[in-house]
Amino acid sequence: MLAVIGGAIVLSVTVWIYRRRNGGGVAAAKPRV
């Protein structure tokens, strides 16, 4: 279970950085849970 949570966090951060680098707004980069 912990590995799943950790993986989700890493994925969320990766997507946030990816969108931020592409000029995406912080609001648009919020992970949808």
N, CA and C of each residue as an Amber inpcrd file, in Angstrom:
protein
    99
   0.8460000  -1.2090000   0.0000000   0.0000000   0.0000000   0.0000000
   0.8750000   1.2490000   0.0000000   1.9380000   1.2190000   0.8150000
   2.8190000   2.3880000   0.8980000   3.4780000   2.6640000  -0.4480000
   3.8350000   1.5870000  -1.1550000   4.4700000   1.7450000  -2.4640000
   3.5050000   2.4050000  -3.4490000   2.2230000   2.0730000  -3.3390000
   1.2180000   2.6530000  -4.2370000   1.0800000   4.1480000  -3.9680000
   1.0480000   4.5090000  -2.6880000   0.9280000   5.9270000  -2.3230000
   2.1660000   6.6880000  -2.7880000   3.3410000   6.1000000  -2.5600000
   4.5870000   6.7480000  -2.9770000   4.6240000   6.9320000  -4.4850000
   4.1850000   5.9150000  -5.2140000   4.1720000   6.0020000  -6.6720000
   3.2290000   7.0910000  -7.1540000   2.0870000   7.2250000  -6.4770000
   1.1080000   8.2460000  -6.8650000   1.6810000   9.6390000  -6.6300000
   2.4170000   9.8000000  -5.5320000   3.0120000  11.1070000  -5.2220000
   4.0660000  11.4610000  -6.2650000   4.9180000  10.4860000  -6.5900000
   5.9630000  10.7240000  -7.5930000   5.3380000  11.0830000  -8.9320000
   4.2750000  10.3760000  -9.3030000   3.6060000  10.6330000 -10.5710000
   3.0040000  12.0310000 -10.5810000   2.3810000  12.4270000  -9.4740000
   1.7630000  13.7490000  -9.3840000   2.8120000  14.8430000  -9.5310000
   3.9440000  14.6680000  -8.8570000   5.0210000  15.6660000  -8.9300000
   5.5870000  15.7350000 -10.3410000   5.7510000  14.5690000 -10.9690000
   6.2900000  14.5270000 -12.3310000   5.3700000  15.2590000 -13.3000000
   4.0700000  15.0060000 -13.1850000   3.0990000  15.6670000 -14.0630000
   3.0900000  17.1650000 -13.7990000   3.1910000  17.5610000 -12.5230000
   3.1700000  18.9850000 -12.1680000   4.3620000  19.7070000 -12.7790000
   5.5510000  19.0960000 -12.6530000   6.7630000  19.7020000 -13.2160000
   6.6640000  19.7560000 -14.7390000   6.1510000  18.6740000 -15.3470000
   6.0290000  18.6130000 -16.8020000   5.1260000  19.7270000 -17.3190000
   3.9760000  19.9120000 -16.6710000   3.0360000  20.9470000 -17.1080000
   3.5890000  22.3320000 -16.8260000   4.2980000  22.4980000 -15.7020000
   4.8710000  23.7950000 -15.3470000   5.9120000  24.2110000 -16.3820000
   6.7240000  23.2450000 -16.8190000   7.7580000  23.5440000 -17.8130000
   7.1320000  23.9050000 -19.1540000   5.9410000  23.3950000 -19.4110000
   5.2760000  23.6680000 -20.6810000   4.3990000  24.9060000 -20.6070000
   4.5780000  25.7120000 -19.5580000   3.8270000  26.9610000 -19.4560000
   2.4420000  26.7790000 -18.8660000   2.1670000  25.6100000 -18.2860000
   0.8540000  25.3880000 -17.6840000   0.7310000  26.1190000 -16.3620000
  -0.4710000  26.5780000 -16.0440000  -0.6980000  27.2750000 -14.7780000
  -0.6710000  26.3050000 -13.6170000  -0.4430000  26.8370000 -12.4150000
  -0.3950000  25.9770000 -11.2300000  -1.7620000  25.3380000 -10.9970000
  -2.8290000  26.1020000 -11.2280000  -4.1810000  25.5840000 -11.0130000
  -4.4540000  24.4220000 -11.9680000  -3.9770000  24.5510000 -13.2050000
  -4.2170000  23.5110000 -14.2000000  -3.3620000  22.2810000 -13.9070000
  -2.2710000  22.4760000 -13.1600000  -1.3570000  21.3720000 -12.8840000
  -1.7550000  20.6010000 -11.6340000  -2.8170000  21.0490000 -10.9680000
  -3.2570000  20.3430000  -9.7560000  -3.6990000  18.9280000 -10.1020000
  -3.1900000  17.9360000  -9.3760000  -3.5940000  16.5480000  -9.6460000
  -5.0590000  16.3300000  -9.3010000  -5.7750000  15.6730000 -10.1760000
  -7.1970000  15.4020000  -9.9380000  -7.3400000  14.0730000  -9.2280000
  -7.7880000  14.0720000  -7.9900000  -7.9090000  12.8260000  -7.2300000
  -9.3370000  12.3070000  -7.3340000
